[in-house]
Structure formats: C-alpha cells, structure tokens
Amino acid sequence: MKVSIVTVVFNSVSVIEETILSVIYQKNASLEYIVIDGNSTDGTQNIISKYIHHINVFISEPDKGIFDAMNKSLKYVTGEYVIFLNAGDKFVNNHVLSDVFQNYNFDDELIYGDTYFENELGFILQKSNAIYVHNPTKKDLIFKSQGFCHQSLFTKASRLKEILFNLDYPIGADYDTTARIYFTGNRKIRYVKQAISVFDDRFGGASHNKIGVVL
C-alpha cells in the first residue's frame, strides 16, 4: 500500500533539507514523494536538486498560495493515502509510515495521530482528539479546533481529489476540507495513538505568517 508525501515550499532554504531527509529516510514503506515549489529564489531549489533522485515529482512555478500548491500536487498523487509535510516539518522518526500502515486492512478516509510542536524552547507533544468523533454542533465546528494538525493526518487520496482545498479560505482551507470529507464520506476516522510528525513552529506557521495568502 503506497503513501504519497507532499511538501509545499517557498524560500525555505534553512529548513527544507531536514524535511526532505525525514521523508527519504523512511524505512520499510512504499511511498512516493512530491515537492511543489513556489518558484523559490533563495537557494531552496539548489537543496532540492541534491535529492532529486529521491523525488518522484518536482514542480517549481508561481502559485496562488499554499493551498493552491497543495491542490496542484493532487494531480500527481498515486498513493492510497496522502499526507502534507511542508517545509520545516518532519516525520517524528524513520519508521512512522511502516508503523501506521504495516497491518493495513481498513478503509478509514482519515487517519491521524499526535504532533510534536518545535519552537525556540524545544519540543511539546500535542495529543490529538478529533472533533468529529464527539458529535460536534455547527458552533463547535466554527469556533473549536479540529483536534489535530494536517502534518499528522493521512487522507484517502481519492476523496481529497474529489473535494480539494477551497482557496476562498487562505488560512483554514485544511480544516474546511477535512470536515467536508468526513461529513460527506463514510465517516470513518482512525486515531493511531502515536506521534506522526514534528510541526516546525520556530518561525510561525502559515496562520502566523499568512504565507497561505500568496507564495
């Protein structure tokens, strides 16, 4: 069973290498790696070129923001599930994919785990608790977190290709998309009870820096 990993990047020369290495060092896993660059000019492409033989698809061109780039990547995704591990983010260890999918015999459209947040003070573990399994009200869906990070979410690729990310939500399109997949699909969501990724919050994510608006 193949998993697609997508990295969206723009002018991230200081962090892109650790993201790439965390993907290509995954052991005992069937995967494809797709990198979508927003036409970086700071040397990011030079780093990517060092590992180009490990990358199945590499696209570098201007786009309309992070979610536009994520939508673009779906044209090339051929795995059963897809996860977005963007520049600076990384898998928590080199066997997380094989741990999650080694006994794959389920049809959940959403599979999620915990996340470590990395900031200037170190690492903080955030346990996940999906809002969807608690019969949320419309108010809950608007005002509460979905309970996990997209860096630790594997989504059934076929469903994501149907739904896509809504570019009208430059910051919260991932939340909107996950909710639409859950409520219009088979409503099967699996918590794997382990950390999946390390979210790079050292410089602030898209919601802090508004990099989702224009890349």
N, CA and C of each residue as an Amber inpcrd file, in Angstrom:
protein
   645
   0.8440000  -1.1760000   0.0000000   0.0000000   0.0000000   0.0000000
   0.8880000   1.2370000   0.0000000   0.6740000   2.0890000  -0.9980000
   1.5650000   3.2400000  -1.1880000   0.9860000   4.5000000  -0.5500000
   1.8670000   5.2830000   0.0880000   1.5150000   6.5660000   0.6780000
   2.2260000   7.6610000  -0.1070000   1.4970000   8.7260000  -0.4190000
   2.0830000   9.8860000  -1.0910000   2.3900000  10.9560000  -0.0470000
   3.6120000  11.4600000  -0.0780000   4.0100000  12.5680000   0.7910000
   4.2250000  13.7840000  -0.0770000   3.5860000  14.8950000   0.2920000
   3.6980000  16.1390000  -0.4710000   4.3540000  17.1910000   0.4000000
   5.3510000  17.8680000  -0.1630000   5.9680000  19.0150000   0.5010000
   5.7600000  20.2480000  -0.3570000   5.1040000  21.2510000   0.2170000
   4.9650000  22.5580000  -0.4100000   6.0080000  23.4740000   0.2140000
   6.7310000  24.2060000  -0.6290000   7.8460000  25.0140000  -0.1310000
   7.9600000  26.3020000  -0.9270000   8.3920000  27.3580000  -0.2270000
   8.7260000  28.6170000  -0.8900000   9.7700000  29.3460000  -0.0510000
  10.9300000  29.5680000  -0.6480000  12.0160000  30.3120000   0.0050000
  12.2490000  29.8210000   1.4400000  12.5600000  28.5360000   1.5660000
  12.7740000  27.9190000   2.8750000  14.1150000  27.2000000   2.9150000
  15.1540000  27.8650000   2.4480000  16.4550000  27.2250000   2.2940000
  17.0060000  26.6960000   3.6090000  16.6480000  27.3170000   4.7290000
  17.2300000  26.9090000   6.0120000  16.5860000  25.6610000   6.5990000
  15.4110000  25.2590000   6.0910000  14.7020000  24.1440000   6.7190000
  14.2970000  23.0330000   5.7510000  14.3630000  23.2600000   4.4500000
  13.8350000  22.2830000   3.5060000  14.5990000  20.9610000   3.5560000
  15.8910000  21.0040000   3.8350000  16.6820000  19.7760000   3.8000000
  16.2320000  18.7910000   4.8770000  15.9420000  19.2770000   6.0970000
  15.5320000  18.3500000   7.1490000  14.1830000  17.7140000   6.8250000
  13.3270000  18.4400000   6.1290000  12.0470000  17.8600000   5.7070000
  12.2820000  16.7430000   4.7010000  13.0880000  17.0160000   3.6930000
  13.3790000  16.0130000   2.6630000  13.9990000  14.7660000   3.2770000
  14.9630000  14.9540000   4.1590000  15.6500000  13.8080000   4.7600000
  14.7000000  12.9540000   5.5910000  13.7580000  13.5910000   6.2720000
  12.8240000  12.8140000   7.0940000  11.9170000  11.9480000   6.2390000
  11.7200000  12.3450000   4.9840000  10.9160000  11.5450000   4.0540000
  11.7460000  10.4160000   3.4580000  12.8920000  10.7380000   2.9260000
  13.6520000   9.7310000   2.1870000  14.3030000   8.6960000   3.1170000
  14.3710000   8.9940000   4.4230000  14.9020000   8.0290000   5.3840000
  13.8370000   7.0770000   5.9250000  12.5960000   7.1960000   5.4710000
  11.5500000   6.2810000   5.9360000  11.8850000   4.8500000   5.5250000
  11.7740000   3.9290000   6.4730000  12.1410000   2.5340000   6.2470000
  10.9090000   1.6550000   6.0580000  11.0790000   0.6460000   5.2170000
  10.0610000  -0.3990000   5.0460000   8.6850000   0.1700000   4.7110000
   8.6700000   1.1820000   3.8520000   7.4030000   1.7900000   3.4640000
   7.3790000   2.0160000   1.9610000   6.2120000   1.7920000   1.3650000
   6.0140000   2.1040000  -0.0460000   5.5080000   3.5350000  -0.1330000
   6.2800000   4.4050000  -0.7480000   5.9050000   5.8120000  -0.7710000
   6.3130000   6.4680000  -2.0850000   5.6740000   7.5920000  -2.3660000
   6.1190000   8.4820000  -3.4270000   6.2320000   9.8800000  -2.8280000
   7.1720000  10.6430000  -3.3670000   7.4470000  11.9660000  -2.8000000
   7.2450000  13.0190000  -3.8740000   6.4140000  14.0150000  -3.5590000
   6.0760000  15.0930000  -4.4770000   6.4400000  16.4130000  -3.8150000
   7.2150000  17.2290000  -4.4940000   7.6260000  18.5310000  -3.9680000
   7.1140000  19.6180000  -4.9070000   6.3600000  20.5550000  -4.3410000
   5.8070000  21.6750000  -5.0960000   6.4270000  22.9570000  -4.5740000
   7.2430000  23.5850000  -5.3910000   7.9550000  24.8030000  -5.0130000
   7.3060000  26.0080000  -5.6950000   7.1600000  27.0920000  -4.9510000
   6.5320000  28.2930000  -5.4950000   7.4850000  29.2110000  -6.2130000
   8.4900000  28.6300000  -6.8980000   9.4950000  29.4040000  -7.6400000
  10.4320000  30.1440000  -6.6780000  11.0140000  29.3830000  -5.7480000
  11.9200000  29.9620000  -4.7530000  13.1450000  30.5840000  -5.3990000
  13.6620000  31.6280000  -4.7540000  14.8290000  32.3490000  -5.2830000
  15.9620000  32.4470000  -4.2660000  15.8470000  31.7190000  -3.1410000
  16.8190000  31.8760000  -2.0530000  17.8030000  30.7220000  -1.9190000
  17.8210000  29.8260000  -2.8940000  18.6940000  28.6580000  -2.8120000
  17.9590000  27.3780000  -2.4530000  16.6640000  27.4770000  -2.1750000
  15.8700000  26.2840000  -1.8610000  15.9630000  25.2460000  -2.9730000
  15.8880000  25.6830000  -4.2150000  15.9230000  24.7460000  -5.3390000
  17.2650000  24.0360000  -5.4380000  18.3220000  24.6870000  -4.9990000
  19.6370000  24.0380000  -5.0060000  19.6720000  22.8800000  -4.0090000
  19.0350000  23.0740000  -2.8540000  18.9570000  21.9970000  -1.8590000
  18.1240000  20.8460000  -2.4110000  16.9970000  21.1730000  -2.9950000
  16.1170000  20.1290000  -3.5480000  16.8520000  19.3280000  -4.6180000
  17.6370000  19.9910000  -5.4360000  18.3350000  19.3040000  -6.5330000
  19.3030000  18.2470000  -6.0300000  19.8080000  18.3940000  -4.7920000
  20.7150000  17.3960000  -4.2110000  20.0250000  16.0470000  -4.0290000
  18.7050000  16.0840000  -3.8980000  17.9480000  14.8640000  -3.5860000
  16.9310000  14.5220000  -4.6700000  17.1450000  15.0860000  -5.8540000
  16.1350000  14.9640000  -6.8960000  15.8720000  13.5060000  -7.2750000
  16.8770000  12.6260000  -7.1330000  16.6830000  11.2180000  -7.4830000
  15.8080000  10.4870000  -6.4690000  15.5010000  11.1340000  -5.3340000
  14.5870000  10.5590000  -4.3480000  13.1780000  11.1320000  -4.4910000
  13.0100000  12.0940000  -5.3840000  11.7420000  12.8000000  -5.5310000
  11.0580000  12.3410000  -6.8050000   9.8330000  11.8850000  -6.6820000
   9.1060000  11.3700000  -7.8470000   8.6000000  12.4790000  -8.7490000
   8.1380000  13.5660000  -8.1570000   7.6350000  14.7060000  -8.9280000
   8.1500000  15.9840000  -8.2820000   8.7570000  16.8560000  -9.0900000
   9.1860000  18.1700000  -8.6110000   8.6750000  19.2320000  -9.5760000
   7.8900000  20.1650000  -9.0390000   7.3460000  21.2660000  -9.8190000
   7.7880000  22.5630000  -9.1720000   8.2810000  23.5010000  -9.9690000
   8.6320000  24.8150000  -9.4370000   8.0540000  25.8830000 -10.3540000
   7.0680000  26.6160000  -9.8360000   6.4220000  27.6830000 -10.5980000
   5.6000000  28.5260000  -9.6320000   5.3070000  29.7560000  -9.9860000
   4.4820000  30.5960000  -9.1050000   3.1050000  29.9860000  -8.8980000
   2.5250000  30.2580000  -7.7350000   1.1740000  29.7780000  -7.4540000
   0.4230000  30.8280000  -6.6570000  -0.7820000  30.4840000  -6.2610000
  -1.6630000  31.4380000  -5.5860000  -1.6920000  31.2300000  -4.0760000
  -0.7600000  30.4770000  -3.5580000  -0.7220000  30.2470000  -2.1280000
  -0.5580000  28.7850000  -1.8010000  -0.4220000  28.5020000  -0.5120000
  -0.1040000  27.1530000  -0.0760000  -1.1720000  26.1410000  -0.4810000
  -2.4460000  26.5230000  -0.3960000  -3.4970000  25.5530000  -0.7140000
  -3.6600000  25.3670000  -2.2210000  -3.3340000  26.3790000  -2.9820000
  -3.2880000  26.2220000  -4.4350000  -2.1980000  25.2160000  -4.8030000
  -1.0460000  25.3370000  -4.1550000   0.0440000  24.3960000  -4.4060000
  -0.3320000  22.9840000  -3.9730000  -1.0360000  22.8550000  -2.8630000
  -1.4660000  21.5330000  -2.3930000  -2.4740000  20.9130000  -3.3580000
  -3.3850000  21.7300000  -3.8770000  -4.3030000  21.2330000  -4.9100000
  -3.5410000  20.7760000  -6.1470000  -2.5540000  21.5390000  -6.5350000
  -1.7580000  21.2170000  -7.7190000  -1.0840000  19.8520000  -7.5640000
  -0.6190000  19.5640000  -6.3530000   0.0890000  18.3040000  -6.1190000
  -0.8070000  17.0920000  -6.3470000  -2.1010000  17.2540000  -6.1310000
  -3.0180000  16.1200000  -6.2150000  -3.1250000  15.5600000  -7.6280000
  -2.7330000  16.3380000  -8.6200000  -2.7160000  15.8410000  -9.9950000
  -1.7030000  14.7140000 -10.1610000  -0.7160000  14.6660000  -9.2680000
   0.3840000  13.7140000  -9.4050000   0.3480000  12.6000000  -8.3550000
  -0.5360000  12.7170000  -7.3900000  -0.6240000  11.7320000  -6.3120000
  -1.1870000  10.4180000  -6.8480000  -0.4840000   9.3140000  -6.5810000
  -0.9550000   7.9860000  -6.9800000  -1.0720000   7.0390000  -5.7870000
  -0.7610000   7.5130000  -4.5880000  -0.8580000   6.6660000  -3.4030000
  -2.2870000   6.5180000  -2.9120000  -2.4850000   5.5300000  -2.0520000
  -3.8040000   5.3000000  -1.4470000  -4.1520000   6.4260000  -0.4810000
  -3.1340000   6.8600000   0.2820000  -3.2970000   7.9720000   1.2150000
  -2.2540000   9.0380000   0.8960000  -2.5760000  10.2860000   1.3010000
  -1.6440000  11.3930000   1.0880000  -1.5080000  12.1730000   2.3900000
  -0.2940000  12.6490000   2.6540000  -0.0210000  13.4930000   3.8120000
   0.8050000  14.6770000   3.3570000   0.5310000  15.8510000   3.9260000
   1.2480000  17.0720000   3.5550000   2.2470000  17.4090000   4.6540000
   3.5110000  17.2780000   4.3200000   4.6120000  17.5620000   5.2340000
   5.3940000  18.7090000   4.6110000   5.0350000  19.9150000   4.9850000
   5.5720000  21.0850000   4.2910000   6.9260000  21.5130000   4.8540000
   7.5440000  22.4690000   4.2100000   8.9250000  22.8480000   4.5220000
   9.1010000  23.1570000   6.0030000  10.0730000  22.4960000   6.6230000
  10.3680000  22.6570000   8.0340000   9.7600000  21.5810000   8.8960000
   8.6590000  20.9800000   8.4360000   8.0310000  19.8830000   9.1650000
   8.7760000  18.5820000   8.8780000   8.6110000  17.6030000   9.7370000
   9.2950000  16.3310000   9.5270000   8.5640000  15.2090000  10.2540000
   8.7940000  13.9860000   9.7830000   8.2470000  12.8330000  10.4800000
   8.9690000  12.6580000  11.8050000   8.2650000  12.1140000  12.7810000
   8.8110000  12.0230000  14.1260000   9.9480000  11.0060000  14.2110000
   9.9630000  10.0140000  13.3260000  11.0620000   9.0510000  13.2750000
  11.0950000   8.4310000  11.8780000  12.0300000   7.5290000  11.6310000
  12.2030000   6.9850000  10.2810000  11.4210000   5.7050000  10.0210000
  10.5040000   5.3700000  10.9320000   9.6710000   4.1830000  10.7010000
   8.1970000   4.4630000  10.9530000   7.8120000   5.7330000  10.9900000
   6.4270000   6.0640000  11.3110000   5.4560000   5.5650000  10.2390000
   5.8290000   5.6230000   8.9730000   4.9340000   5.1460000   7.9240000
   4.6910000   3.6490000   8.0280000   5.7530000   2.8980000   8.2500000
   5.5820000   1.4530000   8.3780000   4.8060000   1.1030000   9.6440000
   4.9690000   1.8790000  10.7140000   4.2190000   1.6380000  11.9400000
   2.7150000   1.8080000  11.7070000   2.3460000   2.8570000  10.9850000
   0.9370000   3.1630000  10.7840000   0.2790000   2.1830000   9.8270000
   1.0090000   1.7950000   8.7800000   0.3790000   1.0400000   7.7020000
   0.8220000  -0.4200000   7.5970000   1.5680000  -0.9070000   8.5680000
   2.1070000  -2.2680000   8.4530000   1.0070000  -3.3320000   8.4200000
  -0.0970000  -3.0930000   9.1070000  -1.2030000  -4.0510000   9.1100000
  -2.4330000  -3.4390000   8.4530000  -2.2200000  -2.8150000   7.3170000
  -3.2880000  -2.0850000   6.6410000  -4.4000000  -3.0240000   6.2030000
  -5.5580000  -2.8650000   6.8170000  -6.7420000  -3.6330000   6.4240000
  -8.0140000  -2.8490000   6.7510000  -7.9130000  -1.5260000   6.6290000
  -9.0220000  -0.6560000   6.9970000  -9.3610000   0.2700000   5.8260000
 -10.5270000   0.9040000   5.9140000 -10.9550000   1.7960000   4.8300000
 -11.2970000   3.1890000   5.3460000 -10.7010000   3.5780000   6.4730000
 -10.9270000   4.9180000   7.0040000 -10.4600000   5.9700000   6.0010000
 -11.2470000   7.0240000   5.8570000 -10.8690000   8.0850000   4.9350000
  -9.9070000   9.0740000   5.5720000  -9.8510000   9.0810000   6.9010000
  -8.9640000   9.9750000   7.6400000  -8.2480000   9.1720000   8.7270000
  -6.9210000   9.2810000   8.7570000  -6.1110000   8.6010000   9.7680000
  -5.2050000   9.6620000  10.3900000  -5.2450000   9.8050000  11.7120000
  -4.4920000  10.8900000  12.3290000  -3.7870000  10.4240000  13.5970000
  -2.7720000  11.2000000  13.9590000  -2.0180000  10.9070000  15.1630000
  -1.6200000  12.1830000  15.8800000  -0.6950000  12.0620000  16.8070000
  -0.2630000  13.1990000  17.6210000   0.8350000  13.9790000  16.9020000
   1.1350000  15.1570000  17.4500000   2.1100000  16.0570000  16.8300000
   3.0160000  16.6680000  17.8860000   4.3000000  16.6990000  17.5920000
   5.2290000  17.4920000  18.3930000   5.3430000  18.8820000  17.7760000
   5.2240000  19.9050000  18.6050000   5.4550000  21.2700000  18.1640000
   6.8820000  21.6440000  18.5450000   7.6370000  22.1100000  17.5660000
   9.0090000  22.5530000  17.8150000   9.0470000  24.0690000  17.8010000
   9.4590000  24.6600000  18.9170000   9.6350000  26.1050000  18.9730000
  10.9940000  26.4280000  19.5720000  11.2040000  27.6920000  19.8950000
  12.5210000  28.1080000  20.3820000  12.8540000  27.4980000  21.7460000
  11.8650000  26.9350000  22.4320000  12.0940000  26.3370000  23.7450000
  12.3250000  24.8320000  23.6880000  12.0290000  24.2250000  22.5440000
  12.1990000  22.7870000  22.4150000  10.9860000  22.1410000  21.7770000
  10.6050000  20.9680000  22.2990000   9.5210000  20.1830000  21.7100000
   8.3900000  19.9900000  22.7210000   7.1680000  20.1740000  22.2520000
   5.9800000  19.9900000  23.0830000   5.0530000  19.0180000  22.3670000
   4.6470000  17.9480000  23.0530000   3.7430000  16.9710000  22.4520000
   2.2990000  17.4300000  22.5910000   1.5990000  17.4680000  21.4780000
   0.1700000  17.7640000  21.4910000  -0.6010000  16.4980000  21.1360000
  -1.3400000  15.9820000  22.1070000  -2.1670000  14.8080000  21.8700000
  -3.3710000  15.2190000  21.0320000  -3.7520000  14.3790000  20.1070000
  -4.8540000  14.7010000  19.2080000  -6.1640000  14.1020000  19.6970000
  -7.2430000  14.7930000  19.3840000  -8.5860000  14.3500000  19.7620000
  -9.5590000  14.9510000  18.7610000  -9.8690000  14.2210000  17.7280000
 -10.6440000  14.7600000  16.6040000 -12.0270000  15.2090000  17.0520000
 -12.3900000  16.4070000  16.6470000 -13.6910000  16.9580000  16.9940000
 -14.8260000  16.1460000  16.3980000 -14.5650000  15.4750000  15.2830000
 -15.6350000  14.8000000  14.5450000 -16.2080000  13.5950000  15.2760000
 -15.4620000  13.0120000  16.1830000 -15.9380000  11.8140000  16.8810000
 -16.7820000  12.1740000  18.1070000 -17.0290000  13.4650000  18.3420000
 -17.7770000  13.9210000  19.5150000 -19.0970000  14.5890000  19.1360000
 -19.6380000  14.2520000  17.9890000 -20.9130000  14.8140000  17.5290000
 -20.9460000  16.3340000  17.6590000 -20.0270000  17.0260000  16.9930000
 -19.9320000  18.4790000  17.1430000 -21.1530000  19.2050000  16.5770000
 -21.4980000  20.3170000  17.2060000 -22.5250000  21.1980000  16.6710000
 -21.9010000  22.0990000  15.6030000 -22.7330000  22.8260000  14.8760000
 -22.2110000  23.7800000  13.8950000 -21.3500000  24.8360000  14.5770000
 -21.7450000  25.2360000  15.7790000 -20.9620000  26.2140000  16.5330000
 -19.5980000  25.6530000  16.8880000 -19.5590000  24.3850000  17.2900000
 -18.2770000  23.7390000  17.5990000 -17.3600000  23.7620000  16.3790000
 -17.9230000  23.4360000  15.2220000 -17.1190000  23.3500000  14.0030000
 -16.5500000  24.7050000  13.6050000 -17.2610000  25.7640000  13.9700000
 -16.7950000  27.1160000  13.6220000 -15.7530000  27.6170000  14.6090000
 -15.9910000  27.3660000  15.8950000 -15.1810000  28.0270000  16.9150000
 -14.1420000  27.1280000  17.5980000 -14.2060000  25.8260000  17.3750000
 -13.2510000  24.9310000  18.0190000 -12.2700000  24.3480000  17.0090000
 -11.1130000  23.9510000  17.5080000 -10.1090000  23.2950000  16.6630000
 -10.6160000  21.9360000  16.2070000 -10.1210000  21.4810000  15.0600000
 -10.4970000  20.1470000  14.6100000  -9.8340000  19.0520000  15.4350000
  -8.8500000  19.4290000  16.2440000  -8.2800000  18.4820000  17.1930000
  -7.0220000  17.7780000  16.7500000  -6.5050000  18.1040000  15.5840000
  -5.2500000  17.5150000  15.1080000  -4.6740000  18.4230000  14.0370000
  -3.4060000  18.1890000  13.7060000  -2.7100000  19.0040000  12.7060000
  -2.6660000  18.2730000  11.3660000  -2.6970000  19.0240000  10.2780000
  -2.6660000  18.3550000   8.9670000  -1.3360000  17.6500000   8.7290000
  -0.2740000  18.0590000   9.4320000   1.0140000  17.3730000   9.3020000
   0.9710000  15.9520000   9.8550000  -0.0540000  15.6590000  10.6420000
  -0.2020000  14.3200000  11.2260000  -1.4700000  13.6410000  10.7470000
  -1.9360000  14.0270000   9.5590000  -3.1720000  13.4800000   9.0060000
  -2.9110000  12.8080000   7.6570000  -3.2830000  11.5450000   7.5520000
  -3.2850000  10.8360000   6.2800000  -4.7170000  10.8280000   5.7570000
  -4.9060000  11.3100000   4.5380000  -6.2370000  11.4080000   3.9460000
  -6.3370000  10.4610000   2.7570000  -7.4650000   9.7850000   2.6320000
  -7.6910000   8.9390000   1.4570000  -7.5910000   9.8380000   0.2150000
  -6.6440000   9.5280000  -0.6450000  -6.3200000  10.4160000  -1.7570000
  -7.4830000  10.5880000  -2.7220000  -8.2200000   9.5240000  -2.9750000
  -9.3230000   9.6070000  -3.9290000 -10.3890000  10.5930000  -3.4550000
 -10.6390000  10.6390000  -2.1490000 -11.6290000  11.5730000  -1.6120000
 -11.1270000  13.0070000  -1.6530000  -9.8380000  13.1900000  -1.3440000
  -9.2850000  14.5370000  -1.3610000  -9.2990000  15.1170000  -2.7750000
  -9.0740000  14.2830000  -3.7630000  -9.1220000  14.7440000  -5.1430000
 -10.5250000  15.1880000  -5.5430000 -11.5310000  14.5960000  -4.9320000
 -12.9150000  14.9960000  -5.2010000 -13.2500000  16.3270000  -4.5390000
 -12.7440000  16.5230000  -3.3210000 -13.1230000  17.6850000  -2.5110000
 -12.2450000  18.9030000  -2.8180000 -10.9310000  18.7100000  -2.8170000
  -9.9190000  19.7520000  -2.9920000  -9.9710000  20.7800000  -1.8500000
  -8.9890000  21.6730000  -1.8550000  -8.9320000  22.7510000  -0.8660000
  -9.5990000  23.9920000  -1.4490000 -10.4420000  24.6150000  -0.6600000
 -11.1790000  25.8010000  -1.1040000 -10.2980000  27.0340000  -0.9340000
  -9.9230000  27.6450000  -2.0350000  -8.9990000  28.7870000  -1.9850000
  -9.6420000  30.0440000  -1.4280000 -10.9480000  29.9980000  -1.1760000
 -11.6070000  31.1240000  -0.5200000 -11.2360000  31.2060000   0.9580000
 -10.6110000  30.1400000   1.4840000 -10.1760000  30.1160000   2.8830000
  -8.6470000  30.0330000   2.9140000  -7.9590000  31.1690000   2.8040000
  -6.4900000  31.1440000   2.6840000  -5.7560000  30.6440000   3.9120000
  -6.4050000  30.6220000   5.0790000  -5.7690000  30.1280000   6.2930000
  -6.3540000  28.7930000   6.7270000  -7.6780000  28.6260000   6.6580000
  -8.3310000  27.4560000   7.2100000  -8.8660000  26.4610000   6.2100000
  -8.3190000  26.4410000   5.0050000  -8.8390000  25.5260000   3.9870000
  -8.6350000  24.0640000   4.3690000  -7.5840000  23.7610000   5.1170000
  -7.3610000  22.3680000   5.5170000  -8.4580000  21.8910000   6.4620000
  -8.8720000  22.7440000   7.3980000  -9.9510000  22.4210000   8.3230000
 -11.2460000  22.2060000   7.5420000 -11.5560000  23.1280000   6.6510000
 -12.7730000  23.0310000   5.8360000 -12.7920000  21.7450000   5.0100000
 -11.6750000  21.4260000   4.3920000 -11.5990000  20.2500000   3.5330000
 -11.7870000  18.9660000   4.3310000 -11.1140000  18.8700000   5.4780000
 -11.2460000  17.6730000   6.3010000 -12.6920000  17.4830000   6.7630000
 -13.3500000  18.5630000   7.1560000 -14.7410000  18.4740000   7.5920000
 -15.6370000  17.9960000   6.4580000 -15.4130000  18.5110000   5.2580000
 -16.2540000  18.0990000   4.1330000 -16.0230000  16.6370000   3.7730000
 -14.7800000  16.1870000   3.8610000 -14.5080000  14.7710000   3.5950000
 -15.2200000  13.8990000   4.6260000 -15.1370000  14.2910000   5.8890000
 -15.7470000  13.4690000   6.9350000 -17.2670000  13.4150000   6.7940000
 -17.9000000  14.5720000   6.6400000 -19.3600000  14.6090000   6.6750000
 -20.0120000  14.1540000   5.3750000 -19.2610000  14.0740000   4.2910000
 -19.8420000  13.6010000   3.0220000 -19.3580000  12.2030000   2.6590000
 -18.5170000  11.6170000   3.5040000 -17.9450000  10.3060000   3.1980000
 -18.4990000   9.2090000   4.0840000 -17.6420000   8.2290000   4.3710000
 -18.1050000   7.0850000   5.1650000 -18.0040000   7.3160000   6.6770000
 -17.5360000   8.5120000   7.0560000 -17.4220000   8.9170000   8.4600000
 -16.5570000   7.9610000   9.2730000 -15.5770000   7.3870000   8.5990000
 -14.6260000   6.5270000   9.2940000 -13.3270000   7.2920000   9.4820000
 -12.9330000   7.4320000  10.7330000 -11.7270000   8.1780000  11.0740000
 -10.9730000   7.3730000  12.1230000  -9.6730000   7.2450000  11.9610000
  -8.8730000   6.3620000  12.8260000  -7.7780000   7.1700000  13.5250000
  -7.7060000   7.0060000  14.8270000  -6.6410000   7.6040000  15.6360000
  -5.6000000   6.5320000  15.9220000  -4.3530000   6.7650000  15.5380000
  -3.3320000   5.7290000  15.6430000  -2.5560000   5.7540000  16.9590000
  -2.8590000   6.7230000  17.8260000  -2.3050000   6.7650000  19.1840000
  -0.7770000   6.7980000  19.1990000  -0.2110000   7.5360000  18.2690000
   1.2360000   7.7540000  18.2660000   1.5230000   9.0670000  17.5610000
   2.6820000   9.6190000  17.8350000   3.0830000  10.8530000  17.1630000
   3.4600000  10.5420000  15.7150000   3.0190000  11.4020000  14.8220000
   3.3100000  11.2480000  13.3990000   4.3850000  12.2190000  12.9430000
   4.2720000  13.4690000  13.3720000   5.1440000  14.4980000  12.8020000
   5.6150000  15.4880000  13.8500000   6.6050000  16.2760000  13.4330000
   7.0870000  17.4240000  14.1970000   6.7320000  18.6630000  13.3870000
   5.9000000  19.5010000  13.9570000   5.4630000  20.7320000  13.2910000
   6.4480000  21.8490000  13.6260000   7.0080000  22.4470000  12.6050000
   8.0060000  23.4970000  12.7860000   7.3060000  24.8160000  13.1030000
   7.2990000  25.1920000  14.3770000   6.6840000  26.4490000  14.8050000
   7.7340000  27.4430000  15.2800000   8.9800000  27.2110000  14.8510000
  10.0690000  28.0940000  15.2830000   9.9210000  29.4880000  14.7110000
   9.3510000  29.5790000  13.5140000   9.2100000  30.8680000  12.8550000
   7.7490000  31.2150000  12.5970000   6.8490000  30.4060000  13.1530000
   5.4290000  30.6180000  12.9100000   4.9910000  29.9180000  11.6470000
   3.8240000  29.2920000  11.6880000   3.3040000  28.6030000  10.5130000
   2.5330000  29.5280000   9.6110000   1.7570000  28.9390000   8.7000000
   1.0060000  29.7410000   7.7390000   0.0400000  30.6790000   8.4300000
  -0.5800000  30.2310000   9.5170000  -1.5590000  31.0650000  10.2050000
  -0.9070000  32.2500000  10.9170000   0.3830000  32.1290000  11.2420000
   1.0950000  33.2430000  11.8680000   1.6240000  34.2090000  10.8120000
   2.2310000  33.6550000   9.7810000   2.9190000  34.4740000   8.7900000
   2.0970000  34.7910000   7.5670000   0.8980000  34.1850000   7.4700000
  -0.0080000  34.4100000   6.3390000   0.6280000  34.0150000   5.0140000
   1.4970000  32.9830000   5.0510000   2.0940000  32.5310000   3.8030000
   1.0750000  31.8110000   2.9430000  -0.0950000  31.5030000   3.5240000
  -1.1160000  30.8520000   2.7340000  -1.7960000  31.7960000   1.7620000
  -1.6040000  33.0960000   1.9260000  -2.2890000  34.0410000   1.0600000
  -1.6130000  34.1430000  -0.2850000  -0.3350000  34.3680000  -0.3080000
   0.4050000  34.4460000  -1.5640000   1.7760000  33.8510000  -1.3550000
   2.1850000  32.9770000  -2.2520000   3.5430000  32.4210000  -2.2040000
   4.3590000  33.0380000  -3.3240000
